[in-house]
Amino acid sequence: MNTPDPVSADELLRLFDGELSATDAHALQARLSAQDHSTLAAWQLQKEQLRALGQPIAAETPPPELVHALSRTTHAHIRTQRWWRWGGMAASVTLAFGLGWLVRGTDTAVMATTASAPSPTPGMPTARAATSFPAQAVLAHATYTPEVKHPVEVSAEQQAHLVQWLSKRLDRPLQVPSLSAQGYELMGGRLLPGDSGARAQFMFQRADGLRVTLYVGAVAPTGAANTITSGGASAQDTAFAFSQHGTVASFYWVDRGFGYALSAPVPQAELHRLAQAVYQQL
């Protein structure tokens, strides 16, 4: 008897999302392994937990601030569509509310990297990038770092598969930086939706349980041009930009059309040190 071909991560996602025809879904189910069934069960549990978490919010009348934010952020509304499939309407309301307040409260200041390390030339990212991408990164950080059972979608034990899968979904070869020298170990990562395509989140954890996330994805081209002096980089690259959202700090930069945001509830100096370590490895 021939052994069925292993089910790829993409096939498993399409089955879970209901994107296959009845015939294809039936054929794929016949190839599922015990691990595949376990993964599907974990995804279903996470979906149910997100829906239950948002039920109290769904029953409330949206505040005026939310209505105003939604009227000004059509793109933010579009980005919530993928979340509807995972957490229902309640989760999308929570996401839109968070995006509205994060964008409204963004306080961004540019911090150039030190001369001793390869770094972008000082320059402010565009207003759109400075408010949307870092805010989304912080929202994703706040959403998943508190998770106990499912902080990541694919664990560090499957790092090779994680990188291959996310590289395919983001259509760009990705690398996972090592922060072991700084006291942080990779936990794993997950796929997230973004306004200009898929986004990826990698999560790292310190021995005391503190978590740091790296949020990456393509960013739309801008009219401004800031160059990097250390190598032939794109004219769209930018310097490190620091922002603070409540207790969570974030450093954001663009390299060859790809955005990176490192977020954590740590002092600015420590996060800057981590951001430089990440930048030097990517």
C-alpha atoms as one frame of an Amber mdcrd trajectory, in Angstrom:
protein
   0.000   0.000   0.000   1.319   3.440  -0.925   1.873   5.890   1.904  -0.121
   9.128   1.374   1.877  12.283   0.751   2.270  14.432   3.889  -0.197  17.314
   4.142   1.490  20.692   3.735   0.840  23.624   6.063  -0.826  25.496   3.206
  -3.206  22.608   2.493  -4.054  22.325   6.186  -4.830  26.049   6.389  -7.040
  25.929   3.303  -8.943  22.966   4.763  -9.454  24.758   8.074 -10.517  27.991
   6.370 -13.055  26.135   4.184 -11.356  27.131   0.939 -11.458  23.643  -0.628
 -14.243  22.078  -2.639 -16.131  19.182  -1.044 -14.235  16.708  -3.239 -10.816
  18.153  -2.478 -11.604  18.440   1.235 -12.678  14.792   1.390  -9.500  13.675
  -0.421  -7.323  15.761   1.857  -9.002  14.471   5.030  -8.069  10.938   3.989
  -4.376  11.992   4.072  -4.449  13.650   7.504  -2.062  12.282  10.095  -2.621
  12.197  13.847  -0.506  15.356  14.141  -2.638  17.070  11.488  -5.803  16.234
  13.420  -4.197  17.576  16.595  -3.241  20.825  14.835  -6.756  21.308  13.467
  -8.210  20.698  16.929  -5.855  23.288  18.450  -6.833  25.858  15.804 -10.529
  25.195  16.422 -10.041  25.603  20.171  -8.231  28.913  19.630 -11.045  30.109
  17.363 -13.662  29.242  19.991 -11.640  30.939  22.743 -11.343  34.154  20.710
 -15.075  34.129  20.003 -15.913  33.581  23.682 -13.502  36.326  24.708 -15.278
  38.843  22.517 -18.889  38.014  23.478 -19.200  40.679  26.240 -17.865  43.337
  23.867 -20.240  42.306  21.079 -23.199  42.929  23.400 -22.154  46.507  24.149
 -23.047  49.633  22.180 -19.939  50.852  20.292 -18.568  54.032  21.899 -18.526
  57.286  19.863 -14.724  57.097  19.648 -14.967  53.745  17.871 -17.572  55.007
  15.392 -15.395  58.009  14.610 -12.269  55.862  14.240 -14.012  53.472  11.855
 -15.202  56.325   9.674 -11.609  57.552   9.320  -9.902  54.188   8.890 -11.437
  52.275   5.998  -8.236  50.264   5.565  -8.343  49.221   9.207 -11.874  47.912
   8.635 -10.686  45.850   5.655  -7.869  44.353   7.738 -10.392  43.097  10.277
 -12.108  40.826   7.723  -9.616  38.015   8.320 -10.161  38.353  12.048 -13.912
  37.839  11.610 -13.207  34.303  10.450 -11.225  33.534  13.629 -13.012  35.341
  16.388 -16.388  36.434  15.031 -17.772  39.925  15.048 -16.716  40.566  18.634
 -13.059  40.055  17.849 -13.238  42.450  14.891 -14.819  45.142  17.080 -12.023
  44.704  19.596  -9.366  44.944  16.866 -10.878  48.036  15.278 -11.228  49.753
  18.670  -7.620  48.989  19.524  -6.351  50.211  16.161  -8.325  53.428  16.441
  -6.932  54.298  19.859  -3.377  53.171  19.077  -3.250  55.281  15.916  -4.807
  58.206  17.782  -2.344  57.940  20.650   0.855  57.270  18.735   3.753  59.380
  19.953   6.623  58.716  17.572  10.149  60.080  17.826  13.037  59.142  15.544
  16.142  57.647  17.129  19.125  57.083  14.791  21.282  54.011  15.316  24.779
  54.403  16.723  27.716  54.936  14.361  29.435  51.773  15.575  26.818  49.463
  14.021  25.439  49.198  10.464  22.338  51.355  10.521  19.972  53.369   8.352
  20.563  57.067   7.825  18.493  59.155  10.261  15.112  59.974   8.752  11.475
  59.929   9.792   9.277  57.198   8.264   6.186  58.427   6.450   3.248  59.412
   8.625   1.261  56.404   7.403   4.028  53.932   8.203   4.827  55.547  11.546
   1.240  55.261  12.752  -0.137  52.096  11.137   2.626  49.492  11.003   4.011
  50.013  14.557   0.478  50.269  15.946  -0.443  46.960  14.317   2.751  45.413
  15.686   1.945  46.556  19.221  -1.652  45.346  18.921  -0.437  41.911  17.796
   2.076  41.930  20.665  -0.639  42.772  23.210  -2.974  40.134  21.747  -0.664
  37.118  21.790   2.030  37.624  24.457  -0.438  37.009  27.343  -1.407  33.630
  25.868  -0.407  30.655  28.002  -1.390  27.676  25.837  -1.157  29.169  22.336
   1.233  32.140  22.267   2.572  30.978  18.876   1.093  29.076  15.956   4.235
  27.064  15.166   6.758  26.428  17.947  10.529  26.880  17.860  10.930  23.087
  17.721   9.670  23.353  14.119  11.756  26.394  13.219  12.707  25.154   9.745
   9.056  24.521   8.888   8.053  27.863  10.450  10.528  29.838   8.333   9.646
  27.958   5.145   5.908  28.408   5.684   6.054  32.122   6.559   8.526  32.816
   3.736   6.059  31.303   1.289   3.082  33.220   2.670   4.967  36.551   2.745
   6.611  35.819  -0.633  10.074  36.669   0.704  12.892  34.568   2.216  12.750
  35.208   5.959  15.371  34.776   8.656  14.780  34.387  12.360  17.351  36.377
  14.356  18.930  34.848  17.438  18.641  36.826  20.668  20.197  34.163  22.879
  23.193  36.391  23.607  20.753  39.012  24.902  18.934  36.475  27.106  15.891
  35.736  24.904  14.999  32.387  23.343  12.740  31.872  20.326   9.270  30.539
  21.206   7.976  30.331  17.623   5.825  32.419  15.335   2.526  32.896  13.562
   0.910  34.290  10.400  -1.175  37.473  10.629  -3.144  39.598   8.130  -1.865
  43.013   7.039  -3.064  45.921   4.910  -0.514  45.178   2.162  -0.342  41.390
   2.419   0.446  38.770   5.018   2.483  39.611   8.115   4.563  37.385  10.376
   5.173  37.588  14.112   8.107  35.917  15.854   8.033  35.695  19.640  10.992
  35.485  22.040  10.971  34.924  25.797  13.354  35.808  28.616  14.019  33.483
  31.555  11.718  35.559  33.775   8.838  35.165  31.281   9.026  38.591  29.607
   8.240  38.340  25.895   9.482  40.284  22.874   7.872  40.141  19.428   9.250
  40.883  15.965   6.524  41.865  13.491   7.484  41.807   9.786   5.818  42.363
   6.426   5.891  44.273   3.168   5.088  47.987   3.325   3.662  50.123   0.554
   6.212  52.300  -1.337   6.382  55.930  -0.280   7.362  59.097  -2.063  10.136
  59.928   0.421  13.645  58.563  -0.066  16.094  57.957   2.747  19.166  55.915
   1.913  21.263  53.527   3.947  24.950  54.330   3.878  26.262  50.862   4.721
  25.617  48.940   1.500  23.454  49.108  -1.586  20.077  49.358   0.045  16.808
  50.612  -1.340  16.012  54.300  -1.439  12.878  53.526   0.543  14.769  52.389
   3.658  14.349  54.347   6.889  16.010  54.867  10.232  14.923  53.331  13.510
  11.794  55.081  14.833  10.761  54.714  18.470   7.155  54.765  19.673   5.499
  54.115  23.024   1.988  52.682  23.394   1.140  52.477  27.085   3.697  50.133
  28.660   4.766  48.618  25.328   7.668  50.229  23.459   8.452  49.596  19.799
  11.328  50.225  17.385  10.341  50.268  13.711  12.384  50.407  10.501  12.082
  49.603   6.790  14.714  47.655   4.862  14.328  47.030   1.104  10.573  47.469
   1.134  10.019  45.304   4.212   8.902  46.664   7.564  10.162  45.418  10.922
   8.811  46.338  14.364  10.326  45.005  17.590   7.982  45.432  20.563   8.294
  44.754  24.296   7.445  46.316  27.690  11.094  47.213  28.375  13.041  50.492
  28.678  13.892  52.270  25.435  17.643  51.690  25.804  17.222  47.920  26.190
  14.826  47.683  23.263  17.219  49.726  21.123  20.007  47.258  21.941  17.753
  44.351  20.911  16.670  46.127  17.721  20.278  46.628  16.690  20.995  42.934
  17.294  18.005  42.015  15.107  18.909  44.504  12.361  22.491  43.207  12.111
  21.235  39.651  11.484  18.594  40.413   8.829
